[in-house]
Amino acid sequence: MPSATGRNVFVTAQIVLISVLSVMSARAQAAPAEKPPMADDVFKNIQVLRGLTVDQFMGTMGFIAAALSMNCSECHDTSSSAAFASDNPRKQMARRMMVMVDAFNKANFGGKREVTCYSCHRGDARPKVTPSLAEQYGTPPPDDPDEIELPETPVPNTPTADQLFDKYIQALGGAQRLASVTSFVGRGTYEGFDTGSGKVPVDVYAKAPNQRTTIVHLTSGDNIRTSDGRNFWTTSTGTFLPIPVLVMTGGELEGAQLDAALSFPQQIKQMLKDWRTGFPATSIDGNDVEVVQGTSATNNPVKLYFDKKSGLLVRLVRYTNTALGLIPAQTDYSDYREVSGVKMPFHWTVTWTDGRSTIELSELRANTPIDAAKFARPAPSAPRNP
């Protein structure tokens, strides 16, 4: 069976595409442009997950897909919009399970979310009920570095957050050189679920302190993600059905703001709070890393992994709170090259519950003038003929 990582996004996008398209265009004229659409108003037949914005609802669907290693088409009929919303035994079971888990946490943990879908399913559609001797006596799988947790007593003699950040800034070229870079434009290729594993052109625009836009030139139209420092929008005319301009909120907004801030990393230490170190030793791709964890304004954890030798950032994992539990989004950075005296990653891979994508830059120019319109609310471009 294919992994959930590569399978979920096409049908996850269909949920938005089929159900949001007609509603969004009508609401855009009647409501303030920045008001996010509510799932109750957009989707049909919601019975348990009420009161969520569309992006919060989609994140919750991603949590279910990751917990059960299933894609959306295994619970929804994707033949039409009406069929998609219709009930079936699996959807009814999912509702019962959500109600059961909520009641269990309230009865046993004072409402604190200690048990989730993933606690029992662990990536399987059916929880296993019989102990496995092969697992008990076999070679345990390697630890996932993203799962390491800070012990009650932090590991002694580990660097402080300030020490790790200072080393990182020096590895990039030093605070003075970093401050001299106030914008950049990158061009290269993008590869992901929406390209059929092929590569298409991509442009990245960033301007200090917190603006960033990524434009993926899909065969039939552009996929645009824009953050102006306060708002985050996404739209696409290049997917199977066009996605209108969506206003993103919550963890999606925080993630976009964090990505924009990391474009000019001297400010990252001030963006998050409650920095902690002292995590157990771990490695990524065979290289030892130091881990530091911060907390977002909405108290979601963010972990940064620095190469122990070079001091460079090799991974960032942020967690978004959904109605059912935390979901991770991971970005891996590599191929650092010097641009205007500053080291910048030319390759990054983004992995989340709905898929994986890779951007590989061939060109990156610093301090290039960028039209302010690049960071404004995007307007969907006209679809291109494939």
Buried (B, 14 or more C-beta within 10 A) or exposed (E): EEEBBBBBBBBBBBBBBBBBBEBBEEBBEEEEEEEBBBBBEBBEEBEEBEEBBBBBBBBBBBBBBBBBBBBBBBBBBBEEBEEBBEEEEBBEEBBEBBEEBBEEBEEEEEEEBEBBBBEBBEEEEEEEEEEEEEEEEEEEEEEEBBEBEBEEEEEEEBBEBEBBBBBBBEBBBBEEBBEBBEBBBBEBBBBBBBBEEEEBBBBBBBBBEBBBBBBBBBEBBBBBBBBBBEBBBBBBBBBEEBBBBBBBBBBBBBBBBBBBBBBBBBBBBEBBEEBBBBBBEBBBEEEEBBBBBBBBEEEBBBBBBBBBEBBBBBBBBBBBBBBBBBBBBBBBBBEBEEBBBBBBBBBBBBBBBBBBBBBBBEEBEBEBEBEEEBBBBBEBBEBEEE
